[in-house]
Amino acid sequence: MATDDEKMIEEEKQEESLVQTEEVTSGVEVAEGNDDNDKLPNGDEIEDGENEDGKKKKTIMKVPADAPWKDRMWEVFTTFWPLGFVAFGGPQAHVAILRDHLVVQRDWLDEEQFTELFAIGQGLPGPTSTQLVISTALARAGPLGGLMAFILWNFPGMIVLTVCGVLLDTFVADPENPPFWLIGLGPAAISLVFKAFYGFAVKLDALGVCLALFSCLAAILLDNDENISSSSSQWVFPTCLIIGAIVTFIDSKRKNPWSDYGSPGKGWDSESDETMKRIGIPMWVGALIIVVWAAVMGVTTALTRRGTVNNVYLEIFSIMYRIGSIIFGGGQVVLPMLQEEVVPSWMTNEQFLQGLGLAQSMPGPLFNFSAYLGAVYKGVPGALMAFIGLFGPGVILIFGIVPFWARLRHNQNFKALLKGLNSTAIGLVGAACVILWESAIRTSADAMVFSFAITLAVYFGVMAPLVVLGGGVLGAIFSEEALNLGQQPYCVAAGYAPL
């Protein structure tokens, strides 16, 4: 009996001290008797102890949810600054990393709340993982916490890609014939797009597959029909997304729908939930933020389309802002639209693919690719305009929508619309696979590099940076400067004629 009482007392002490306990699985080791080692790499304090089964355990000192604002801001900083350097692997890996750090380790929010915020990103245009970063930090430390998390999450990849874009434009004299050490990056990068498409598509039901196929075929037709202007993508892609949403909405009203729409989640009570109060954005401010997003879209489009202002940096911002406002489904979906806009007016197709390979190998979201595109075109100022333009809509909207989200998630109609949007967006990723394959695979060596890279990525689960690096090495080995293997053109467009 005494043993039971001691356990109860110990549990009460742990609750009063607000200490979160977990078994350390991340490889952090602490030397006994050394206080300097009793910290995680980001500065969080940890303590030793034992579980009931006698195993050693560590505890992470958690900042209380009702702690002063400056303490919660510091916690946001110490949480996200290391993640910006290790967030490899694309949106699926990003979500897993964030869940582990924010739900499992730090108990910022529970599984249901995390899923709610993830659904926000899925339902808005822009990079899903970045919006999840912003919304979780917003729920923890308010608007400034959300902005700080956004900067920390994107800064490392953005800086590296900007530098690479400037150097590539400066030191690669002939973009049509890149140096041998860049040849394999494009095919390796394309393999990661194929992997992402498979990961998305395998989760679709029959109706979702049909909608994805519809948008995929439309995008491929738009890219390859000489009678259709490539600029049509500005309205064709959004139209596909709207049609998908309408189809699932109508289907959800049928007595026996083809798809499963589930039931609305419990959601948050926006009137009483403490997490929603910490967000610090009233609903009227959220509505105003959404109006600002639409106003920026209208003003910049009017100024650049009508020729009222002839400024190349405003043009860069306007193009990227428009794309960022209509892209649902994350980074992979944006690729065909970016390629339509920047090739060949800003850069060659080879430069585009080389930058894509670099972006795939960097931590953070694929939207950081915008910094590279702007840097190749107009240096560092171009990189900043492209980065702000492509990220801007998603960032603005996440701040505006969060105050309304508790009510939207109770709405079954909204959930049905969301399903159609996501399905058609996945089809655009499939189209990107076809379109980018055609432009990236020029020789037999390119095809071999692609096969090698996709095997590493899909079957062996190799991390994206290593996949791109391996593809680059193999491409260099096959190049004319080395073994000169597989250099025969691979398709008719590249000059191959069957015997």
Solvent accessible surface area in square Angstrom, and as a share of the most:
residue,aa,sasa,rsa
1,M,182,0.81
2,A,69,0.53
3,T,81,0.47
4,D,78,0.41
5,D,61,0.32
6,E,115,0.52
7,K,96,0.41
8,M,114,0.51
9,I,93,0.47
10,E,89,0.40
11,E,92,0.41
12,E,94,0.42
13,K,118,0.50
14,Q,66,0.30
15,E,127,0.57
16,E,139,0.62
17,S,64,0.41
18,L,75,0.38
19,V,29,0.17
20,Q,25,0.11
21,T,54,0.32
22,E,37,0.17
23,E,80,0.36
24,V,47,0.27
25,T,128,0.75
26,S,80,0.51
27,G,64,0.62
28,V,34,0.20
29,E,155,0.70
30,V,22,0.13
31,A,52,0.40
32,E,149,0.67
33,G,88,0.84
34,N,60,0.31
35,D,118,0.61
36,D,123,0.64
37,N,57,0.29
38,D,37,0.19
39,K,105,0.45
40,L,27,0.14
41,P,106,0.67
42,N,18,0.09
43,G,41,0.39
44,D,19,0.10
45,E,99,0.44
46,I,7,0.04
47,E,86,0.39
48,D,94,0.49
49,G,27,0.26
50,E,114,0.51
51,N,40,0.21
52,E,156,0.70
53,D,101,0.52
54,G,43,0.42
55,K,117,0.49
56,K,152,0.65
57,K,26,0.11
58,K,30,0.13
59,T,10,0.06
60,I,6,0.03
61,M,68,0.30
62,K,43,0.18
63,V,36,0.20
64,P,42,0.26
65,A,45,0.35
66,D,128,0.66
67,A,10,0.08
68,P,81,0.51
69,W,118,0.41
70,K,147,0.62
71,D,56,0.29
72,R,29,0.11
73,M,30,0.13
74,W,159,0.56
75,E,6,0.03
76,V,0,0.00
77,F,69,0.29
78,T,5,0.03
79,T,1,0.00
80,F,0,0.00
81,W,89,0.31
82,P,30,0.19
83,L,2,0.01
84,G,0,0.00
85,F,117,0.49
86,V,82,0.47
87,A,0,0.00
88,F,49,0.20
89,G,43,0.41
90,G,27,0.26
91,P,37,0.23
92,Q,84,0.38
93,A,34,0.26
94,H,2,0.01
95,V,28,0.16
96,A,60,0.47
97,I,37,0.19
98,L,0,0.00
99,R,97,0.36
100,D,55,0.28
101,H,46,0.20
102,L,0,0.00
103,V,18,0.10
104,V,66,0.38
105,Q,27,0.12
106,R,9,0.03
107,D,72,0.37
108,W,14,0.05
109,L,10,0.05
110,D,71,0.37
111,E,77,0.35
112,E,69,0.31
113,Q,27,0.12
114,F,9,0.04
115,T,74,0.43
116,E,5,0.02
117,L,0,0.00
118,F,54,0.22
119,A,11,0.08
120,I,1,0.00
121,G,0,0.00
122,Q,51,0.23
123,G,9,0.09
124,L,18,0.09
125,P,8,0.05
126,G,0,0.00
127,P,4,0.03
128,T,10,0.06
129,S,4,0.02
130,T,0,0.00
131,Q,0,0.00
132,L,0,0.00
133,V,0,0.00
134,I,0,0.00
135,S,0,0.00
136,T,2,0.01
137,A,0,0.00
138,L,0,0.00
139,A,5,0.04
140,R,6,0.02
141,A,1,0.00
142,G,5,0.05
143,P,53,0.33
144,L,101,0.50
145,G,0,0.00
146,G,0,0.00
147,L,78,0.39
148,M,43,0.19
149,A,0,0.00
150,F,26,0.11
151,I,97,0.49
152,L,32,0.16
153,W,1,0.00
154,N,1,0.01
155,F,112,0.46
156,P,16,0.10
157,G,0,0.00
158,M,19,0.09
159,I,71,0.36
160,V,59,0.34
161,L,1,0.00
162,T,13,0.07
163,V,76,0.44
164,C,35,0.21
165,G,0,0.00
166,V,45,0.26
167,L,86,0.43
168,L,13,0.07
169,D,77,0.40
170,T,89,0.52
171,F,151,0.63
172,V,16,0.09
173,A,107,0.83
174,D,63,0.33
175,P,35,0.22
176,E,103,0.46
177,N,107,0.55
178,P,28,0.17
179,P,39,0.24
180,F,83,0.35
181,W,142,0.50
182,L,10,0.05
183,I,60,0.30
184,G,0,0.00
185,L,17,0.08
186,G,5,0.05
187,P,4,0.03
188,A,0,0.00
189,A,0,0.00
190,I,0,0.00
191,S,0,0.00
192,L,15,0.07
193,V,0,0.00
194,F,59,0.25
195,K,77,0.33
196,A,12,0.09
197,F,59,0.25
198,Y,138,0.52
199,G,14,0.13
200,F,38,0.16
201,A,26,0.20
202,V,91,0.52
203,K,157,0.67
204,L,37,0.18
205,D,48,0.25
206,A,77,0.60
207,L,17,0.08
208,G,2,0.02
209,V,75,0.43
210,C,79,0.48
211,L,11,0.06
212,A,9,0.07
213,L,99,0.49
214,F,78,0.32
215,S,0,0.00
216,C,18,0.11
217,L,101,0.50
218,A,23,0.18
219,A,1,0.01
220,I,41,0.21
221,L,102,0.51
222,L,10,0.05
223,D,50,0.26
224,N,81,0.41
225,D,43,0.22
226,E,168,0.75
227,N,134,0.69
228,I,62,0.31
229,S,66,0.43
230,S,58,0.37
231,S,63,0.41
232,S,16,0.11
233,S,2,0.02
234,Q,46,0.21
235,W,161,0.56
236,V,23,0.13
237,F,5,0.02
238,P,25,0.16
239,T,54,0.31
240,C,5,0.03
241,L,3,0.02
242,I,99,0.50
243,I,69,0.35
244,G,0,0.00
245,A,9,0.07
246,I,85,0.43
247,V,50,0.29
248,T,2,0.01
249,F,66,0.28
250,I,102,0.52
251,D,3,0.02
252,S,28,0.18
253,K,120,0.51
254,R,93,0.34
255,K,190,0.81
256,N,110,0.57
257,P,53,0.33
258,W,175,0.61
259,S,8,0.05
260,D,112,0.58
261,Y,17,0.07
262,G,49,0.47
263,S,82,0.53
264,P,51,0.32
265,G,26,0.25
266,K,157,0.67
267,G,8,0.08
268,W,17,0.06
269,D,80,0.41
270,S,28,0.18
271,E,125,0.56
272,S,66,0.43
273,D,36,0.19
274,E,107,0.48
275,T,12,0.07
276,M,18,0.08
277,K,113,0.48
278,R,43,0.16
279,I,2,0.01
280,G,52,0.50
281,I,21,0.11
282,P,66,0.42
283,M,56,0.25
284,W,174,0.61
285,V,37,0.21
286,G,0,0.00
287,A,43,0.33
288,L,95,0.47
289,I,37,0.19
290,I,49,0.25
291,V,90,0.52
292,V,70,0.40
293,W,57,0.20
294,A,50,0.39
295,A,51,0.40
296,V,43,0.25
297,M,48,0.21
298,G,42,0.40
299,V,86,0.50
300,T,12,0.07
301,T,36,0.21
302,A,37,0.28
303,L,52,0.26
304,T,37,0.21
305,R,138,0.50
306,R,200,0.73
307,G,54,0.52
308,T,95,0.55
309,V,60,0.34
310,N,155,0.79
311,N,68,0.35
312,V,43,0.25
313,Y,76,0.29
314,L,38,0.19
315,E,69,0.31
316,I,0,0.00
317,F,31,0.13
318,S,8,0.05
319,I,22,0.11
320,M,0,0.00
321,Y,3,0.01
322,R,23,0.08
323,I,0,0.00
324,G,0,0.00
325,S,8,0.05
326,I,25,0.12
327,I,1,0.00
328,F,33,0.14
329,G,20,0.19
330,G,3,0.02
331,G,9,0.09
332,Q,12,0.05
333,V,2,0.01
334,V,1,0.00
335,L,0,0.00
336,P,3,0.02
337,M,1,0.00
338,L,0,0.00
339,Q,19,0.09
340,E,41,0.18
341,E,31,0.14
342,V,0,0.00
343,V,32,0.18
344,P,118,0.74
345,S,78,0.51
346,W,19,0.07
347,M,9,0.04
348,T,29,0.17
349,N,21,0.11
350,E,32,0.14
351,Q,9,0.04
352,F,0,0.00
353,L,11,0.05
354,Q,8,0.03
355,G,0,0.00
356,L,0,0.00
357,G,0,0.00
358,L,36,0.18
359,A,7,0.05
360,Q,20,0.09
361,S,14,0.09
362,M,43,0.19
363,P,13,0.08
364,G,8,0.07
365,P,9,0.06
366,L,23,0.11
367,F,1,0.00
368,N,2,0.01
369,F,1,0.00
370,S,0,0.00
371,A,0,0.00
372,Y,0,0.00
373,L,0,0.00
374,G,0,0.00
375,A,1,0.01
376,V,7,0.04
377,Y,57,0.22
378,K,79,0.33
379,G,23,0.22
380,V,78,0.45
381,P,70,0.44
382,G,0,0.00
383,A,0,0.00
384,L,77,0.38
385,M,59,0.26
386,A,0,0.00
387,F,21,0.09
388,I,86,0.43
389,G,0,0.00
390,L,0,0.00
391,F,3,0.01
392,G,13,0.13
393,P,0,0.00
394,G,1,0.00
395,V,19,0.11
396,I,40,0.20
397,L,9,0.05
398,I,0,0.00
399,F,18,0.07
400,G,0,0.00
401,I,25,0.13
402,V,1,0.01
403,P,6,0.04
404,F,54,0.22
405,W,7,0.02
406,A,4,0.03
407,R,146,0.53
408,L,48,0.24
409,R,29,0.11
410,H,101,0.45
411,N,64,0.33
412,Q,62,0.28
413,N,57,0.29
414,F,53,0.22
415,K,48,0.20
416,A,1,0.00
417,L,63,0.31
418,L,17,0.08
419,K,60,0.25
420,G,0,0.00
421,L,29,0.14
422,N,36,0.19
423,S,2,0.01
424,T,0,0.00
425,A,0,0.00
426,I,22,0.11
427,G,1,0.01
428,L,1,0.00
429,V,1,0.00
430,G,3,0.03
431,A,0,0.00
432,A,0,0.00
433,C,4,0.03
434,V,73,0.42
435,I,11,0.06
436,L,1,0.00
437,W,77,0.27
438,E,83,0.37
439,S,20,0.13
440,A,7,0.05
441,I,3,0.01
442,R,101,0.37
443,T,27,0.16
444,S,34,0.22
445,A,5,0.04
446,D,13,0.07
447,A,14,0.11
448,M,81,0.36
449,V,1,0.01
450,F,20,0.08
451,S,60,0.39
452,F,80,0.33
453,A,0,0.00
454,I,44,0.22
455,T,62,0.36
456,L,35,0.18
457,A,1,0.00
458,V,76,0.43
459,Y,173,0.66
460,F,131,0.55
461,G,52,0.50
462,V,39,0.22
463,M,104,0.47
464,A,12,0.09
465,P,28,0.18
466,L,99,0.49
467,V,0,0.00
468,V,4,0.03
469,L,110,0.55
470,G,18,0.18
471,G,0,0.00
472,G,7,0.07
473,V,78,0.45
474,L,37,0.18
475,G,2,0.02
476,A,17,0.13
477,I,71,0.36
478,F,29,0.12
479,S,1,0.01
480,E,120,0.54
481,E,121,0.54
482,A,57,0.44
483,L,107,0.53
484,N,89,0.46
485,L,86,0.43
486,G,25,0.24
487,Q,55,0.25
488,Q,105,0.47
489,P,53,0.33
490,Y,100,0.38
491,C,39,0.24
492,V,115,0.66
493,A,92,0.71
494,A,34,0.27
495,G,59,0.57
496,Y,85,0.32
497,A,74,0.57
498,P,98,0.61
499,L,226,1.12
